[in-house]
Amino acid sequence: MKSNHQQTESQPDFPTRFRSFKKLTGLSTRQIAERIDAPVDVLKHWERGGLPRGMALLRLMVLANRTQDGMDTLFPLLAADIRKLDARR
C-alpha cells in the first residue's frame, strides 16, 4: 500500500490529467459531457479539482479506454495495474 501511495504522489493531479485527456481527444468539456451523459457542471467541477464518481466515472473510464492512450492519460495507475493483470494471463 505504501508504494502505491508514493506512486500516486508523483502522478499529476486529476485536473491536469483531465486537461491532457481533452487535448489528446480534441474534445471540449461540453463534448466529453455529452459522450459520457453527464452535466457540463460536473466536468467543470473536475477541472477545478473535484474527482469523478459514480456513473460519470464509469462512463469516463469507458471513453478513456476507447481512446488511444486515454487510460494512460487519465488513470495512469489503473492502466498500469490492468497491464500487469493482462500480463499474468
C-alpha positions as CSV (number, residue, x, y, z in Angstrom):
1,M,0.0,0.0,0.0
2,K,2.8,2.4,0.9
3,S,4.4,2.0,-2.6
4,N,1.1,2.9,-4.3
5,H,0.8,6.0,-2.2
6,Q,4.2,7.1,-3.2
7,Q,3.4,6.5,-6.9
8,T,0.2,8.5,-6.5
9,E,2.2,11.5,-5.2
10,S,4.3,11.5,-8.4
11,Q,1.3,11.4,-10.7
12,P,-0.2,14.7,-12.0
13,D,-3.4,15.7,-10.2
14,F,-6.7,14.8,-11.8
15,P,-7.5,18.3,-13.3
16,T,-4.1,18.2,-15.1
17,R,-4.7,14.7,-16.4
18,F,-8.3,15.7,-17.5
19,R,-7.0,18.7,-19.4
20,S,-4.4,16.4,-21.0
21,F,-7.1,14.0,-22.0
22,K,-9.1,16.8,-23.6
23,K,-6.1,17.8,-25.7
24,L,-5.5,14.1,-26.6
25,T,-9.0,13.7,-27.8
26,G,-9.5,17.2,-29.2
27,L,-12.9,17.2,-27.5
28,S,-14.3,20.2,-25.5
29,T,-15.6,19.8,-22.0
30,R,-19.1,20.0,-23.4
31,Q,-18.4,17.3,-25.9
32,I,-17.0,15.0,-23.3
33,A,-20.0,15.7,-21.1
34,E,-22.3,14.7,-23.9
35,R,-20.4,11.5,-24.6
36,I,-20.5,10.3,-21.0
37,D,-24.0,11.6,-20.4
38,A,-23.0,13.9,-17.5
39,P,-23.9,17.6,-16.8
40,V,-21.2,20.0,-18.0
41,D,-21.1,21.4,-14.4
42,V,-19.8,18.1,-13.2
43,L,-16.9,18.2,-15.6
44,K,-16.2,21.8,-14.7
45,H,-16.0,20.6,-11.1
46,W,-13.4,18.1,-12.1
47,E,-11.4,20.8,-13.8
48,R,-11.4,22.7,-10.5
49,G,-10.1,19.7,-8.5
50,G,-13.2,17.5,-7.9
51,L,-12.9,13.8,-8.5
52,P,-15.2,11.8,-10.8
53,R,-17.7,9.5,-9.0
54,G,-20.5,7.1,-9.8
55,M,-21.8,6.5,-13.3
56,A,-19.9,9.6,-14.6
57,L,-16.6,8.0,-13.6
58,L,-17.6,4.7,-15.1
59,R,-18.6,6.3,-18.4
60,L,-15.4,8.4,-18.4
61,M,-13.3,5.2,-17.9
62,V,-15.1,3.6,-20.9
63,L,-14.4,6.7,-23.1
64,A,-10.8,6.7,-22.0
65,N,-10.5,3.0,-22.7
66,R,-11.8,3.6,-26.3
67,T,-9.3,6.4,-26.8
68,Q,-5.7,5.5,-27.7
69,D,-3.6,6.4,-24.7
70,G,-6.7,7.6,-22.9
71,M,-6.4,5.3,-19.9
72,D,-2.7,6.1,-19.5
73,T,-3.5,9.8,-19.6
74,L,-6.5,9.9,-17.3
75,F,-5.9,6.9,-15.0
76,P,-2.1,6.0,-15.2
77,L,-2.0,3.8,-12.1
78,L,-5.1,1.9,-13.1
79,A,-3.8,1.4,-16.6
80,A,-0.5,0.1,-15.2
81,D,-2.5,-2.3,-12.9
82,I,-4.6,-3.5,-15.9
83,R,-1.4,-4.2,-17.9
84,K,0.0,-6.2,-15.0
85,L,-3.2,-8.3,-14.8
86,D,-3.2,-8.9,-18.6
87,A,0.5,-10.0,-18.5
88,R,-0.4,-12.6,-15.9
89,R,-2.9,-14.3,-18.2
